[in-house]
Amino acid sequence: MTRTLIVWGTTSGAGKSWLATALCRVAARRGVNVAPFKAQNMSNNARVVACGAPGAGHSPEEGPGLGEIGSAQYFQAAAARVVPHTDMNPVLLKPEADTASQVVLHGRARADLKSLPWRERSALLAVEAQRGFDRLAARHELIVVEGAGSPAEINLAPQDYVNLGTARWAAAAGPTAALLVSDIDRGGSFAHCYGTWALLPDDVRPLLQGFVFNRFRGDAGLLAPGPQQLQALTGVPLAGVLPLRRGHGLPEEDGLLHPDEASGAAAATPVRLRVAVIAPPHISNLDEFLPLAQVPGLRLRWARTPAEAEGADWLVLPGSKQASGDLAWLRAQGLDHTVRAHAAAGRPVLGVCGGLQLLGLSLHDPEGHDGQPVQHLPGLGLLPLHTHFGPHKRLRAAPVCFTEVQGPWGALAGVQAQAYEIRCGQTRAEAGSAVLHDVQGQAIGWQQGSVLGVYAHGLFEQSAVLRALFGAEVPTLNQACDTVADLVEEHLDAALLRRLIGR
């Protein structure tokens, strides 16, 4: 029978994603056939994977081909040492505005689901998510489930298939246990843990086997007698106290990475390069910039105002879930002038995917596939490109190759790297300035002066790119998975961990 280990959180941002990643690696190192699962993720950080596992009995509309899952499940699959696919995250919601999200089901964007009433849509998505879980459970001996937000949102309980529904599917499939993690650095962890336990439904509450305090600073002995009193009230022990660990190497899924938390050993190196990533409201795939914070001598910052971008050697315009909206925001902040002045001075500007589109001459989206309908929206005019948006989304995970790159980007000439594309726009160049091509020879990157725009995500995660640009190596994703697994094995109750993992 399949075992399931669930990681719930008392709040969003408590540490569910990285704890689930660590547990996947702990299990894999012990020889367990483990896979991650999250029924529904809400994030604009996504990766391109296969639509379903080969031979898993998917329906024609679910595969074959490529689809999207949340980056967290992609990293968890790497930690579990299994090939990622869409069953690991059957539903992905990609926010486009404060009250609207694109619905990605089994890896494919579904425009027909976006307009459904929330409760009706949730019922449909729950059925589809359970299909993904059941297929995983049939192929693995342990499933590590990441919850969403809190399992104690009692107003949402009837529709909460991500926490409560998944727990019930898992309990029907085999032995199931849950951990509840709380960010003690923010305070209130005892109340959060007790309140969550008290509000769990009666049939789900017995699954909770341990509380975990995350990001603790100081002497854990000073927590007494709190853990003992909490266990007396709930019957649930404190499974462990995880110390605050900066620079562990895993991206922050739910927010912008704070440079101080990612710099690690690189902070001790004298600053020789400052990189500012413009952070608009609809930023996507921000996790791909984490390796920059690990490069010795490089300082990474997020910029939302001209003042925050001041003094940067590089400016980066990242991916965007709504290019037209982010372009309007850029102009409202005065950052359009900042980017143009930076380019006019011959200093490097990099646009990635949506950032590339903003750097072009114009955006055309008459049907509003990328946001609000726009007939002709002038871009920043730094690349000779015109982008047209349509219903088709391009998904690709394949090697790319730089060709005749010049100037500040000249070190990339001839570099080959693995990358991925997730985009809704088709771009036409006015001039022959293509410098990056996919495996079919199609242009997916252009340069003009010191400005480079590429459709390829994930370049800074590639050793060849880091060596070419900075002459540096940074910890790999595999090493980051081992780092967080070591932390969990050191600080979680060993006997409980053996029981939860199954070996």
Buried (B, 14 or more C-beta within 10 A) or exposed (E): EBBBBBBBBBBBBBBBBBBBBBBBBBBBBBEBBBBBBBBBBBBBBBBBBBBBBEEBEBEEEBBEEBBBBBBBBBBBBBBBBBEBBBBBBBBBBBBBEEEEBBBBBBBBBBEEBBEBEEEEBBBEBBEBBBBBBBBBBEBBBBBBBBBBBBBBBEEBBEBBBBBBBBBBBBBEBBBBBBBBBBBBEBEEBBEBBBBBBEBBBEEBBBBBBBBBBBBBEEEBEEBEEBBEEBBEEBEBBBBBBBBBBEBBBBBBBBEBBBBEBBBBEBBEBEEEBBBBBBBBBBBBBBBBBBBBBBBBBBBBBBBBEBEBBEEBBBBBBBBBBBBBBBBBBBEEBEBBEBBBEBBEEEBBBBBBBBBBBBBBBBBBBEEEBBBEEBEEBEBBBBBBBBBBBBEEBBBBBBEBBBBEBEEBBEBBBEBEBBBBBBBBBEBEBEEEBBBBBBEEEEBBBBBBBBBBBBBBBBBBBBEBBBEBBBEBEBBBBEEBBBBBBBBBBEBBBEEBBEBBBBE
